[in-house]
């Protein structure tokens, strides 16, 4: 008799699922039997990921190309999902991007775009699917933030602030969902091998040379998925990252600001 996998009969929606942590999180859910809805802007990459995961893990995987950074992108995605006759049990809000550099002289569209994708779209999708999760008393939300969430980020101010919002929002939802059967976790990776660094430009700052080797996106995803299954409120990946994040409240704020500014300064 075949083993019944934990996610059989349920569907996980994963955003930012065309590369990096998003792909690896989708694979974690697929291994446990969850059917997948994969969302990102790049249709060809999404289709390739969907076909591979469906074949490997014997699940259905539906790719939907959408720009979640556009106003109403979350609602558009939800409508496309509904039109396909699909439902969402678990929401993985992974889509997001960063941009390194001083706020002065920065491109306003890029700064607002980070807020739109990292925060607004995340809230929009969660607001759409949250009532159904509570009604069904199962499923939940896995939000991907960053170790940037634990302190302000001079020379990357909007990105750090956007991830602080994700962390705060996630913890509040975790408390609201207590005892309902709905899980909420916030995954906070440190430096990770992915395409994020290339887009953000963080490979040209001192932070890229500090510390050890970045974690693989697969190992980060496994830690995040395991945390979500246990309904762990926050998962900071890597011992060094956990120690540094937990030290922040005990250091003078001006000291923290100086340290981060130094790390975010160009090489």
Buried (B, 14 or more C-beta within 10 A) or exposed (E): EEEEBEBEEBBBBBBBBBBBBBBBBBBBBBBBBBBBBBBBBBEEBBBBBBEBBBEEBEBBBBBBBBBBBBEEBBBBBBEBBEEEEBBBBBBBBBBBBBBBBEEEEBEEEEBEBBBBBBBBBBBBBBEBBBEBBBEBEBBBBBBBBBBBBBBBBBBBBBBBBBBBBBBEBBBEBBEEBEEBEBBBBBBBBBBBBBEBBEEBBBEBBBBBEEBEEBBBBBBBBBBBBEBBBEBBBBBBBBEBBBEBBEEBEEEEEEEBBEBBBBBBBEE
